[in-house]
Amino acid sequence: MSISDPPPPAPSGPPPAPKEKRSGCLTALMAIAGIFMLLPGLCALLFGGMSVIDGGRIPSDMASLVFLGLVIGIGGVVLIWAAIMGRKAPSARNGR
C-alpha cells in the first residue's frame, strides 16, 4: 500500500450484540411442565378414541373434557417447542 492509496472503508454500523441466553434451569422447568401438560392430551385422545369406537360418537358430557384435554396437550407441545427453540431476539434494523 502506498501513501497515495485511500485507506480501506470503515465497517458500517455497530457490531451485532450477543444474543441473551435463557438460563438452563428455566429451560428444564419449561420442558418438564410441557411433559406434564402432555398427559391430559394423551388421556383426551384415549378416552375420546374409546368413546368413538364404542358408540361411534363422543357423549356430550364428555366432549368438553376431551376438548379441554386436547387444548392442554397442545399447550404442552408449544411449551416444549419454546423450551427447545429458545427465545429469539428481534433483529435491530439500522436507519429506523
C-alpha positions in Angstrom: 0.0 0.0 0.0 1.5 3.3 -1.0 0.9 6.8 0.5 -1.5 7.9 -2.3 -3.9 4.9 -1.8 -7.0 5.7 0.2 -7.5 3.9 3.5 -9.9 0.9 3.5 -13.5 1.8 4.3 -14.5 1.5 7.9 -17.1 -1.1 8.8 -20.6 0.3 8.8 -22.8 0.2 12.0 -22.0 -1.2 15.4 -21.1 -4.8 15.8 -24.0 -7.2 16.4 -24.9 -7.6 20.0 -24.6 -11.1 21.5 -27.8 -13.0 22.0 -29.1 -13.2 25.5 -29.4 -16.8 26.6 -32.1 -18.2 28.9 -30.9 -20.0 32.0 -30.7 -23.8 31.8 -32.9 -24.1 34.9 -35.8 -22.2 33.2 -35.4 -24.3 30.0 -35.6 -27.5 32.1 -38.7 -26.3 34.0 -40.4 -25.4 30.8 -39.7 -28.8 29.3 -40.9 -30.7 32.4 -44.1 -28.6 32.6 -44.7 -29.3 28.9 -44.3 -33.0 29.5 -46.8 -32.9 32.4 -49.2 -31.0 30.1 -49.0 -33.7 27.5 -50.6 -36.2 29.9 -54.1 -34.6 29.8 -53.8 -34.6 26.0 -53.0 -38.2 26.0 -55.9 -39.0 28.2 -58.2 -37.0 26.0 -57.1 -39.0 22.9 -57.5 -42.2 24.8 -61.0 -41.6 26.2 -62.2 -39.8 23.1 -61.0 -42.6 20.9 -62.6 -45.3 23.2 -65.9 -43.5 23.1 -65.8 -43.1 19.4 -65.0 -46.8 18.9 -67.7 -48.0 21.4 -70.6 -45.8 20.4 -69.5 -44.0 17.2 -69.9 -40.6 18.9 -68.4 -38.7 21.8 -71.1 -38.2 24.5 -71.9 -34.5 25.1 -71.0 -34.6 28.8 -67.5 -35.9 27.9 -66.9 -33.8 24.8 -65.9 -30.7 26.7 -63.4 -32.6 28.8 -61.9 -34.2 25.7 -61.6 -30.8 24.1 -60.1 -29.3 27.2 -57.6 -32.1 27.5 -56.6 -31.7 23.8 -56.1 -27.9 24.3 -53.9 -28.5 27.4 -51.9 -31.1 25.4 -51.3 -28.7 22.5 -50.2 -26.1 25.1 -47.7 -28.7 26.3 -46.3 -29.3 22.8 -45.9 -25.5 22.4 -44.2 -25.2 25.8 -41.7 -27.9 24.9 -41.1 -26.4 21.5 -40.4 -23.0 23.1 -38.1 -24.5 25.6 -36.1 -26.3 22.9 -36.0 -23.5 20.4 -35.4 -20.7 22.8 -36.4 -17.0 22.6 -35.2 -15.3 19.5 -34.2 -11.6 20.0 -35.8 -9.2 17.4 -33.3 -8.0 14.8 -32.3 -4.4 15.1 -32.6 -2.5 11.8 -30.3 0.4 11.1 -31.9 3.6 9.9 -35.3 3.1 11.6 
